[in-house]
């Protein structure tokens, strides 16, 4: 911990670091999310995924991108390293029951403020964090810019589960081909991930692709998911989208209508 604090102290004042640690990073995360537009995350310790949120133990609030990069007051971390060195030690310290899992959830700021966190957000402390972040340009330059104006918590909903619907709506409105990314080999870090359908995107004439987080090189998305080998399938995109429509018609209509409003 001493080494971590020393390194972090190079970026932010030590008294602020101690304050952010005591408050689980909530004020820092809100300030950073407002400045960058990226996604607010909360890690929870819970016995199982269906546990009531009131019975979960909050561990840390932080900001994440559409990839595997995490940003909080200790700096930039890859997701696996952050889990190993930050949230897992916190879980071991705070867990009421030793058997359980660390559950990550994303939220809008308004929803975050309603959560049963250990510490409530404070406007004064959010402003202090904002000022501290502004003074550290080297920290801000490490954070990639958002590629569109869709709120991150809404884009994430399409990233995790409803990407086929977003791609279909974009195809209908803008005429961009919609395809499914079919992973045939993952990196060692993601070696336990089941091969097959991974994500849906739209193809642009210049070779780049687009999902709810914006237009970018396909290599970015492949790296985010840890995909080493893949194929693109328009046929699977069509069948997967149709299956969602038939199996969850109400949720499909909600996701479809929201995507239409976002893209128009």
C-alpha positions in Angstrom: 0.0 0.0 0.0 2.8 2.4 0.8 4.4 1.9 -2.6 1.0 2.4 -4.3 0.4 5.6 -2.3 3.9 6.9 -3.2 3.3 6.4 -6.9 -0.2 7.9 -6.8 1.2 10.8 -4.9 3.2 11.8 -8.0 -0.2 12.5 -9.6 -2.4 13.8 -6.8 -1.7 15.2 -3.3 -1.4 12.6 -0.6 -4.2 14.0 1.5 -6.6 13.7 -1.5 -5.5 10.2 -2.1 -6.3 9.2 1.5 -9.6 10.9 1.3 -10.5 9.1 -2.0 -9.5 5.8 -0.5 -11.7 6.3 2.5 -14.6 7.2 0.3 -14.2 4.4 -2.2 -13.4 6.8 -5.0 -17.0 7.9 -5.5 -16.3 11.7 -5.7 -13.3 11.2 -7.9 -15.1 8.9 -10.2 -18.1 11.2 -10.6 -15.8 14.1 -11.4 -13.8 12.1 -13.9 -16.9 10.7 -15.6 -18.3 14.3 -16.0 -15.1 15.4 -17.5 -14.6 12.5 -19.9 -18.1 11.1 -20.6 -16.9 7.6 -19.7 -18.7 4.9 -17.8 -19.2 4.9 -14.0 -18.7 1.4 -12.5 -19.2 0.0 -9.0 -17.6 -3.3 -7.9 -19.7 -5.2 -5.3 -19.0 -8.2 -3.2 -21.9 -10.6 -3.2 -22.8 -14.2 -2.5 -24.4 -14.5 -5.9 -25.5 -12.4 -8.9 -29.2 -12.4 -7.9 -28.5 -11.0 -4.4 -30.5 -7.9 -3.5 -28.3 -4.9 -3.9 -29.0 -3.9 -0.3 -27.2 -7.0 0.8 -24.2 -6.5 -1.4 -21.0 -5.0 -0.1 -19.7 -2.0 -2.1 -16.0 -2.0 -2.8 -15.0 0.7 -5.2 -16.4 3.3 -7.7 -14.3 4.0 -10.8 -14.4 5.0 -14.4 -14.0 2.5 -17.3 -13.8 2.8 -21.1 -15.4 0.6 -23.7 -12.3 -1.6 -23.5 -10.3 -3.1 -20.6 -8.9 0.2 -19.2 -9.8 1.4 -15.8 -9.2 4.9 -14.5 -9.3 6.0 -10.9 -7.1 8.0 -8.5 -4.3 5.4 -8.5 -4.0 5.9 -12.3 -4.7 3.8 -15.3 -5.0 0.0 -14.9 -6.0 -2.9 -17.1 -9.1 -4.7 -15.8 -7.3 -7.8 -14.7 -4.7 -5.9 -12.8 -7.3 -3.7 -11.2 -9.2 -6.7 -10.0 -6.1 -8.3 -8.6 -4.6 -5.4 -6.8 -7.6 -3.2 -5.9 -11.0 -4.9 -5.7 -9.9 -8.4 -4.6 -8.0 -7.1 -1.5 -11.0 -4.8 -0.7 -13.3 -7.8 -0.9 -11.1 -9.9 1.4 -11.1 -7.1 3.9 -14.8 -6.2 3.8 -16.6 -9.5 2.9 -19.1 -10.6 5.5 -19.1 -14.1 4.0 -15.8 -15.5 2.5 -17.6 -17.3 -0.3 -18.8 -15.0 -3.0 -17.9 -13.1 -6.1 -16.9 -9.6 -7.2 -19.7 -8.2 -9.3 -19.2 -5.3 -11.6 -22.1 -3.0 -12.6 -22.3 0.2 -14.6 -24.6 3.1 -13.9 -25.7 6.6 -14.9 -24.7 9.3 -12.4 -28.3 9.7 -11.3 -28.7 6.0 -10.6 -25.3 5.9 -8.9 -26.4 8.5 -6.4 -29.3 6.3 -5.4 -27.2 3.3 -4.6 -26.5 2.1 -1.0 -22.8 2.9 -1.1 -20.7 3.1 2.0 -20.2 6.9 1.4 -22.5 9.3 -0.3 -21.2 11.6 -3.0 -20.5 15.2 -2.0 -20.6 18.2 -4.3 -17.7 19.9 -2.6 -15.5 16.8 -2.8 -16.5 16.3 -6.4 -15.4 19.8 -7.2 -12.1 19.2 -5.4 -11.5 16.1 -7.4 -12.3 18.1 -10.6 -9.7 20.7 -9.8 -7.1 18.1 -8.9 -7.7 16.2 -12.2 -7.4 19.4 -14.2 -4.0 20.0 -12.7 -2.7 16.6 -13.9 -2.7 16.9 -17.7 -0.6 13.8 -18.0 -3.3 11.8 -16.4 -6.0 13.2 -18.6 -4.0 12.5 -21.8 -4.1 8.8 -21.0 -7.9 8.7 -21.3 -9.2 8.1 -24.8 -11.9 10.6 -26.0 -15.4 9.4 -26.5 -16.3 8.9 -30.2 -19.9 9.9 -30.1 -22.5 11.7 -27.9 -24.5 8.7 -26.8 -24.3 8.6 -23.0 -21.9 5.9 -21.9 -24.4 4.0 -19.7 -26.8 3.7 -22.6 -24.0 2.7 -25.1 -22.9 0.0 -22.6 -26.4 -1.4 -22.6 -26.0 -2.1 -26.3 -22.5 -3.3 -25.8 -23.6 -6.0 -23.4 -26.5 -7.9 -24.9 -28.3 -5.7 -27.4 -25.6 -4.9 -29.9 -27.4 -6.8 -32.6 -30.4 -4.5 -32.3 -28.3 -1.3 -32.5 -26.5 -2.7 -35.6 -29.9 -3.6 -37.2 -31.3 -0.1 -36.6 -28.2 1.6 -37.9 -28.4 -0.6 -41.0 -32.1 0.3 -41.6 -31.5 4.1 -41.0 -28.1 4.6 -42.5 -27.7 1.7 -44.9 -24.5 0.4 -43.3 -24.1 -3.4 -43.5 -24.5 -5.1 -40.1 -22.4 -8.1 -39.3 -21.7 -10.4 -36.3 -18.1 -10.9 -35.1 -17.6 -14.6 -34.7 -14.6 -15.3 -32.5 -12.7 -18.5 -33.3 -9.7 -17.8 -31.0 -9.2 -15.7 -27.9 -6.0 -14.4 -26.2 -4.6 -16.3 -23.2 -6.2 -13.8 -20.9 -9.6 -14.5 -22.4 -9.0 -18.2 -23.0 -12.0 -19.4 -21.0 -14.4 -17.3 -23.1 -16.6 -19.4 -25.3 -15.9 -19.0 -29.0 -18.6 -18.1 -31.4 -20.7 -14.9 -31.5 -19.1 -12.0 -29.7 -20.4 -8.7 -30.9 -22.3 -6.9 -33.7 -21.0 -3.9 -35.6 -21.8 -1.9 -38.8 -19.3 -1.7 -41.6 -18.2 1.6 -43.1 -16.9 2.0 -46.6 -13.4 3.1 -45.3 -13.0 -0.3 -43.5 -13.8 1.0 -40.0 -16.7 -0.4 -38.0 -19.2 1.2 -35.6 -21.1 0.1 -32.5 -22.9 2.1 -29.8 -19.6 3.6 -28.6 -18.7 5.0 -32.0 -16.8 4.5 -35.3 -13.3 3.0 -34.9 -10.9 0.5 -36.4 -12.1 -3.1 -36.1 -8.7 -3.9 -34.4 -9.8 -1.8 -31.4 -12.9 -3.9 -30.8 -11.0 -7.1 -31.3 -8.4 -6.0 -28.7 -11.2 -5.0 -26.3 -12.6 -8.5 -26.4 -9.3 -10.3 -26.6 -10.1 -11.8 -30.0 -7.1 -13.2 -32.0 -9.0 -14.9 -34.8 -12.5 -14.3 -36.2 -14.9 -14.2 -39.1 -17.6 -11.7 -39.9 -21.1 -13.1 -40.5 -24.0 -11.1 -41.9 -26.1 -14.3 -41.8 -25.6 -14.8 -38.1 -26.4 -11.1 -37.4 -29.8 -11.5 -39.1 -30.6 -14.7 -37.3 -29.5 -13.4 -33.9 -31.4 -10.2 -34.3 -34.5 -12.2 -35.3 -34.1 -14.5 -32.3 -34.0 -11.5 -29.9 -37.1 -10.1 -31.5 -39.0 -13.4 -31.1 -37.8 -14.4 -27.6 -38.0 -11.0 -25.9 -40.5 -8.9 -28.0 -41.1 -6.2 -25.4 -37.4 -5.7 -24.5 -36.6 -5.8 -28.2 -39.1 -3.1 -29.0 -37.7 -0.9 -26.1 -34.1 -1.3 -27.3 -35.1 -0.8 -30.9 -37.1 2.4 -30.3 -34.3 3.8 -28.1 -31.7 3.1 -30.9 -33.9 4.8 -33.4 -34.2 7.9 -31.2 -30.4 8.0 -30.6 -29.5 7.6 -34.3 -32.1 10.0 -35.7 
